[in-house]
Amino acid sequence: MAMIQVLARSSLAWLVIGFVVPVVLVAFGTYVGVLMALQEFFGAESWEDAVDGGNE
């Protein structure tokens, strides 16, 4: 509960949260989008498969 009170008083904390959360969401969405594109285009199931070309 004390942490919530500290966050509520600190405008810097809200600025950091307001910046970090969208950046993390965009980064995660980009990762998922690229991975889906790789799967669709190369038939890869992971980064290793795409880089490897599926050769084992």
ZIZIWO-V187565 format. One record per residue. N is the residue number from 1. RES is the residue in three letters. PHI is phi in whole degrees, 0 to 359 (* if undefined). Layout:
BEGIN
<<N,RES,PHI> <N,RES,PHI>>
END
This chain:
BEGIN
<<1,MET,*> <2,ALA,296> <3,MET,296> <4,ILE,296> <5,GLN,294> <6,VAL,294> <7,LEU,296> <8,ALA,294> <9,ARG,274> <10,SER,265> <11,SER,288> <12,LEU,296> <13,ALA,298> <14,TRP,292> <15,LEU,296> <16,VAL,296> <17,ILE,297> <18,GLY,294> <19,PHE,266> <20,VAL,289> <21,VAL,299> <22,PRO,297> <23,VAL,296> <24,VAL,295> <25,LEU,296> <26,VAL,294> <27,ALA,298> <28,PHE,294> <29,GLY,297> <30,THR,295> <31,TYR,301> <32,VAL,295> <33,GLY,296> <34,VAL,293> <35,LEU,297> <36,MET,294> <37,ALA,295> <38,LEU,297> <39,GLN,298> <40,GLU,290> <41,PHE,279> <42,PHE,256> <43,GLY,73> <44,ALA,276> <45,GLU,256> <46,SER,204> <47,TRP,299> <48,GLU,298> <49,ASP,297> <50,ALA,292> <51,VAL,288> <52,ASP,289> <53,GLY,82> <54,GLY,82> <55,ASN,278> <56,GLU,240>>
END
